[in-house]
Amino acid sequence: MANPERNKKILLDLMKQPGNHLCADCGAPDPDWASYVLGIFVCLNCSGTHRDLPAVSRVKSIRLDYWEDSLVEFMREKGNTSSNSVFEKCIPAFFYQPQQKDCVVLRDQWIRAKYERREFTGENNEVRRDYNSDILEAALWKKGKNKKAFLKRTFLLCQREFTLRYFVREDSKVPKRVIYMKDLNAVFQPEKMGHAHGLQISYQQEERTRNLFVYHESGQVIVSWFNAIRATKLAYLKRKHPAAQDNVLIPLISRCCVKEGYMEKTGPLQWEPFKKRWFTLSLQDRKLLYFKTPMDATELGAVFLGTESHGYSVDGQSPAGRRQGKWNWGIAMTTPGRQFIFMCEQEQDQGEWLEALREVISIPMTLQDYSNEANWRRRRK
């Protein structure tokens, strides 16, 4: 008969070994659940998806469940490194591998792709061809520009032309918009959009950032589209930078915001009334964008952030004598041409924004950053 305490100690020791000390699927530390079919250690969140895949995986808690000797021995023989050498053997460079902080649909579909559909074992080449298809078509639900309602629209992704098009009518041959990979960014925003499969697609038009908010009822479809966009963006980057290695180009595929949230903002003379605005800070292009609401289609404005040596700074104290809004926690941000005053609702918000802004300012500028700064200054004239 198995000794529960002895087996639990063996499993806990196995969990601490290199490779097993992080979740096999999302990289979370100290994974105290395990799939006794696959022989891997996973975190609590990922164990939920494994529980939904009884045909390929079954899970137990290392600390709470009873483990038979044969299962403990199987876990000893396998482990995360051995398993991932099979199930992550052929991951395409563009494919997004979710981390602990990523949204549920990304983590869920990653696990299903690994074990249920076996997309990365090298057995199924059709899957890779799907992501690299010259033309990929889907009907996605898109938020109307000035409406809250989502309307079904046809989207076409063309890898040969490096474009994403969408059409208002199914029988239309003229797209409503043609978006080029050069300016496109796609990130999941389920909380902002109020939908578990919500995807935000941003692009540049007339030197302003515009947003499309889309979703699909199927998690597999929307995540496949997300990765197909990444594949197309990587193909564009390789065309633009033929000598660059994948490890240099992969971080350029997507821009994730460092910080998002509401602040109050006043005008350039700083005597105008403060107005509540939704701000998004991007580390990659060093821009602080602001919108009226989180789901606005078009930015109201943008502030470029350089470095301290170029005259940019941020301070947690509002200058004396300035008119304050309803919120009391101030931020003064100085650029070579103007000082911006923002107000936060809570002290914690102020601290988070100061940390995020200072992080951007502390990073040296690239040649592309200097070009972006010149474009921003030209736009403000």
Buried (B, 14 or more C-beta within 10 A) or exposed (E): EEEEEEBBEBBEEBBEEEBBBBBBBBBBEEBBBBBBBBBBBBBEBBBBBBEEBEEBBBBBBBEEBEBEEEBBEBBBEBBBEBBBEBBBEBBBBBBBBBBBEBBBBBBBBBBBBBBBBBBBBEEBEEBBEBBBBEEBEBEBBBBEEEEEEBEEBBBBBBBEBBBBBBBEEEEEEEBEBEBEBEEBBBBBBBEBBEBBBBBBBBBBEEEBBBBBBBBBEBBBBBBBBBBBBBBBBBBBBBEEEEEEEEEEBBEBBBBEBBBBBBBBBBEEEBEEEBBBBBBBBBBBBBBBBBBEEBBBBEBBEBBBBBBEEBEBBBEBEBEEEBEEBEBEBBBBBBBEEEBBBBBBBEEEBBEBBBEBBBBBBEEEBEEEBEEBBEEBEEEBE
